[in-house]
């Protein structure tokens, strides 16, 4: 998962960088750096696996509201 993909996934589920950081045990600054691509690929891969598990298993996907 790239930083851009992480950002899209986070926003799709209505999470701020701060909220995601708290859920994963990182700082908001670290999440921002991951999303910008400032952190080496190995670290991004490690956190992306945690993010995918968190989002896919714990957080419900936001559904569109019916009028």
N, C-alpha and C positions, 0 to 999 in steps of 0.2 A: 504494500500500500504506500502510495506517495503522500507527501504532505498535503497536496491538493485534494486527494481522495479522502484523507482523514478529515479535512475541513468540510467537505461535502457531506460525509457521513455524520459528522457532529451536528452540522446545521440541519440536516434532514430530520434528526431526532430532537431538534429544539434545544440543544445544549450550548451553553456558552463555553468558552475556553476554561473559565474558572470552574464551572460545574464539572466538566470532564476531568479536569485536573484533580479536583477533590475526590471524585469517584475512583480514580486510578492511583491516587497517592503521589501525584506530581505537582509541580507549581504551574500556574497559568502561563508564566514566562516560558517554561519548558514546552508546553503544548504549542504556544505561538511559534517558537523556534522550529519545532517539528513541522508545523504547517508551512512555514516559509522555506523549509529545506536547509536550514542552517546546521542541522545535526546530521552526523554521518549515517549512512544507509543502514548499518547494523542496528543502531539504536532505534531507528524508525521502524525497522522490521519487528523488533522486539515489542515495542509499544503497540504497533498495529495489530499484533496478534491478541494482545490484551484488550484493545479497543473493540475488535471484532467480536470477541467472546462476550464482553460486557453488553454491547449493543444488541447483538443477535439473540442472546440468551436471557437478558434481564430487562432491557428497556423495550416497551411496546413501540411499534412503529406508529408514527403519527398518521392518522387517517384524515381524509378531507371531511369537513363538516357538510352535512346535507342541509339545504335551504328549507 
